[in-house]
């Protein structure tokens, strides 16, 4: 027996956020879900192939694969904001190029990435001097430092785990991330930034802020905050750290 049914907008009727996640990333989604579960935004993601080792060359290769990844996003959803979720990849490829590719598939969506989100967060909080923690090898970190300084953000303290393997980055204990935050944050800086979407941080951000007395942001906190703001969320958002109150 054929049954009748009624229709509505389904989950797509709510605010939809899209995210392009690296195939090697094991951290972004669990951390983002902590926020979207409370904000009410619906999260849709696609994956993009990535080699295990993080180098300027492997990061640049994702530009070629991004169109295929975007073609796998649900085509009929009215995305309010879409983000490419790789801080170092966005730095190497360029935020404008990433936005151009994403807009070929979803021209009405606002677009961001973690490095643009961090810059926006710093400007919103009037942060001009930053203590920076990364997991990257030196040449990847150097390009990112240069980009931040080109955007008026001085790196006054820096530290890195210098780990090339993305698989190993996902397994850096958050206690080590906290120690790194404390190392770069005790000097003459307005805030601390822990880079990389695969570096776990949500469990220690508020602890670091309390100890340092200044804002602490990570790639994932800035990225998730910026996606929500671009999608039209106003007011405080339930998330780790001072950033989600501005």
C-alpha positions in Angstrom: 0.0 0.0 0.0 1.4 3.4 -1.0 1.2 5.9 1.8 0.9 9.7 1.6 3.3 12.0 3.3 3.7 15.7 4.1 6.8 17.8 3.4 8.7 20.4 5.2 12.2 21.9 5.0 13.8 19.1 6.9 17.0 20.0 8.7 18.0 22.3 5.9 15.4 24.8 7.1 17.7 25.7 10.0 21.0 27.6 9.7 23.4 25.4 7.7 27.1 25.6 8.0 29.4 23.7 5.6 33.0 22.6 6.3 35.7 21.1 4.1 37.7 18.8 6.4 41.1 17.3 5.7 41.1 13.5 5.3 43.7 13.3 8.0 41.9 15.6 10.5 40.6 13.8 13.6 40.0 16.8 15.9 38.0 19.5 14.1 34.6 17.8 14.0 34.5 16.6 17.7 35.4 20.1 18.8 33.0 21.9 16.5 30.1 19.6 17.6 30.5 20.9 21.1 29.4 24.3 19.9 26.9 23.5 17.1 25.1 21.1 19.5 24.2 24.2 21.6 24.0 26.9 18.9 21.4 25.1 16.9 23.4 25.3 13.6 23.4 22.3 11.4 26.8 21.2 10.3 27.5 19.5 6.9 31.0 18.5 5.9 32.9 17.1 3.0 36.4 15.7 3.0 39.4 16.6 1.0 42.4 14.3 0.3 45.6 15.1 2.2 48.9 13.5 2.6 50.0 12.6 6.1 53.0 15.0 6.2 52.3 18.7 6.4 54.6 20.6 4.0 54.2 23.6 1.7 54.0 21.2 -1.2 51.3 18.9 0.2 49.3 21.9 1.4 49.3 23.5 -2.1 48.0 20.3 -3.7 44.7 20.7 -2.0 43.8 23.6 -4.4 43.5 21.0 -7.2 41.2 18.7 -5.1 38.9 21.3 -3.6 36.4 21.4 -6.6 35.8 17.7 -6.3 35.3 18.0 -2.5 32.8 20.9 -3.0 30.9 18.9 -5.6 30.1 16.4 -2.8 28.3 19.0 -0.6 24.5 18.6 -0.6 23.6 20.9 -3.6 20.1 22.0 -2.5 21.0 23.4 1.0 21.1 27.1 1.4 24.4 27.3 3.3 24.8 30.6 5.3 28.6 30.0 5.6 31.1 27.5 4.4 34.6 27.1 5.7 37.8 25.4 4.4 39.2 23.9 7.6 42.9 24.0 7.3 44.9 26.9 8.8 48.2 26.2 7.0 46.5 25.2 3.8 44.6 28.4 3.6 47.8 30.3 4.3 49.7 28.6 1.4 46.8 28.5 -1.1 45.3 31.9 -0.2 42.0 32.7 1.2 40.8 34.6 -1.9 41.5 31.6 -4.1 39.7 29.2 -1.7 36.7 31.5 -1.6 36.6 31.7 -5.4 36.4 27.9 -5.8 33.8 27.6 -3.1 31.7 30.3 -4.6 31.6 28.4 -7.9 29.4 25.9 -6.1 27.6 28.0 -3.5 27.8 31.7 -4.6 25.6 33.0 -1.8 27.4 31.5 1.1 29.8 33.5 3.2 33.3 31.9 3.2 36.0 31.7 5.7 39.0 29.6 6.8 40.9 29.3 10.0 43.6 31.9 9.3 41.1 34.5 8.1 39.0 33.6 11.2 42.0 34.2 13.5 42.7 37.6 11.8 39.0 38.5 12.3 39.1 37.4 15.9 42.2 39.5 16.6 40.7 42.6 15.0 37.4 42.1 16.9 39.3 41.8 20.2 41.8 44.6 19.3 44.7 42.2 19.6 47.8 43.6 18.1 50.5 41.4 19.7 50.1 37.6 19.6 51.8 34.7 21.3 51.7 31.9 18.7 51.9 28.1 19.2 52.0 25.7 16.2 52.7 22.0 15.7 54.3 22.7 12.3 57.8 22.4 10.9 59.6 25.7 10.6 58.9 26.6 7.0 55.1 26.2 7.4 55.1 28.2 10.6 57.1 31.0 8.9 54.6 31.6 6.1 51.8 31.8 8.6 53.7 34.2 10.8 54.4 36.4 7.8 50.7 36.5 6.9 49.6 37.5 10.3 52.1 40.3 10.5 51.0 41.5 7.1 47.6 41.9 8.6 48.8 44.1 11.5 49.3 41.3 14.1 52.8 41.2 15.6 54.1 37.8 16.7 55.9 38.6 20.0 56.4 35.1 21.2 56.5 31.8 19.3 56.8 28.1 20.0 56.3 24.9 17.9 56.2 21.2 18.4 57.8 20.9 15.0 55.8 17.8 14.1 55.4 17.1 10.4 53.0 14.2 10.7 49.3 15.2 10.8 48.5 11.8 12.4 50.9 12.5 15.3 49.6 16.1 15.7 46.1 14.7 16.4 47.7 12.8 19.3 49.5 15.7 20.9 48.1 15.7 24.5 46.1 18.7 25.4 48.2 19.0 28.5 51.1 19.6 26.1 49.1 22.2 24.2 48.4 23.9 27.5 52.1 24.0 28.4 52.8 25.5 25.0 50.1 28.1 25.4 51.6 29.1 28.8 55.1 29.2 27.2 54.1 31.7 24.5 51.6 33.6 26.5 53.5 34.8 29.5 55.4 37.5 27.7 54.4 40.8 26.1 51.3 39.7 24.1 47.6 40.6 24.1 46.4 37.1 23.3 47.5 33.6 22.5 46.8 31.6 19.3 47.3 27.8 19.0 47.3 26.9 15.3 46.1 23.8 13.5 42.6 22.3 13.3 44.1 18.9 14.2 45.6 20.2 17.5 43.2 19.6 20.3 42.6 22.6 22.5 39.0 23.0 23.7 39.6 21.2 27.0 42.4 23.7 28.0 41.5 27.1 26.5 39.6 28.4 29.5 42.3 27.1 31.9 45.0 28.9 29.9 42.9 32.1 29.9 42.5 32.0 33.6 46.2 31.5 34.2 47.4 34.1 31.7 44.6 36.7 32.2 44.3 37.2 28.4 42.3 35.7 25.5 43.4 32.3 24.1 42.1 31.2 20.7 42.8 28.1 18.6 42.2 27.4 15.0 39.1 25.5 15.8 37.6 28.1 18.2 38.3 31.0 15.9 37.0 29.1 12.8 33.8 28.0 14.6 33.2 31.4 16.0 33.7 33.1 12.6 31.4 30.6 10.8 28.6 31.4 13.3 29.1 35.2 13.0 29.1 35.1 9.2 26.0 33.0 9.3 24.2 35.7 11.3 24.5 34.5 14.9 24.7 37.5 17.2 25.4 37.7 20.9 27.3 35.2 23.1 27.8 31.7 21.8 28.4 28.7 24.1 32.1 28.0 23.4 35.5 27.9 25.1 37.1 31.2 25.9 36.5 34.9 25.8 36.2 35.0 22.0 32.7 33.5 22.1 31.4 36.4 24.1 32.3 39.1 21.5 
